[in-house]
Amino acid sequence: MTEAEARQHLIARREELAQEDRISAEGRAPVKLEQDSVGRLSRMDAMQQQAMAQAAERRRQAERKRIAAALVRLNDGEWGYCATCGKAIAPQRLANDPSVASCVTCAA
């Protein structure tokens, strides 16, 4: 994967994450307590779905941070090299996820 392809992939993924945020905004909203119309199990289910949506949001935030860091490395000419040991990251690893910052050895 070339640097240009990696940049394009990272920017596209960042846009996908923003779209996922817009779609899931309602699911992360506080659960309203409507005791007249909703039973206790339905409220518990809604609260569980809210917690799952919030966990997904935290994962998207972490991925956005990795993408931002990878774009900085691309701009600085450091993309493709391990942030820990400085060795080249395997091309297959970068093709799988261009936001990775470490080689397989350091990641383990």
N, C-alpha and C positions, 0 to 999 in steps of 0.2 A: 504494500500500500504506500503510495507516494504521500508526501506532506500535503499536497493539494487535495488529494482524495480524503485524507484523514480530516483535514479542516472542513471539507464539505460534509462529511459524515457526522462530525461532531456538531456542527451548526444545525444540521437536519434533526439530529437526535434532541438537541436543546429545544427546537421548535415542537417536536413531538411531546416532550415533557410539559411544555407550556399548554399545549392542547389538552393533555391528560389532566392538568390542573384545573382548566376551565370546566371540563366534563365532570370532574369529581367534587367540585366545590360544594354542591348541595349535600353530598354524602358526609362531608366533614363538619357540617353545621351542627350546632348544639341540638340535642334531642329535646323536643318540647314535651312537657308533661301534661297530657290531656287525659286525665283519669276517667272522664265521662265516655269518651269514644274509643279509647285504646286500652286493651287489657295489659296486665302486668307482663305477660310473656312477649307481647308485641313490642312493648317499650324496651324490654331486655334485648330483643332481637335488633331493634333500631340502635340501641347503644352499642351492641357488638359490631354492627355494620359501620357505625361511626368510628369506632376504634380501629377497625380494619382500614377504613379510608384514611384515617390520620397516619397510620403506620405506612401506608403506601405513599402518602405525601412526604413523610420523612425520608423514605428511600429515594424518591424523586429529587429531593433537596440535596441529598448526598451525591447523587449522580450528577446533578447540575454543578456541584462544587468540583467534582473530578473533571467534568468537561471544561469548566473555566480554567482549571489548572493546566489541562492539556493544551488549550488554546494559547495560554501564556508560554508554555514550553515551545510550542510551534513558533510563536513570534520571536522567542529568544534563541531559536536554533538548537534547543536542547531536547526536542521531541524525539523519541526513539531510543533514548539512552536512559538507563536506570538511574533514578534519583538517589539511590543508596550507594551503589558501587561504581556507577559511571559506565558500565559495559553496555553494549548494544542490546536492546530488547529483541527477542526473536520476532521475525516478520509475521509469523503465524499468530503470535500473541497480539501483536498490534492490529492485525487484520480482524481478529476476533473482537477486540475492544481497543480502539485507538486512544482511549483515555487512561490506559494503564500507565503507572509511573515507575514500575519496578519490573525487573527481570524475574523469571520463575524462581531462581535460587534465592533472591532476596525476599520475594513474596512468601516463600515457605518459611 
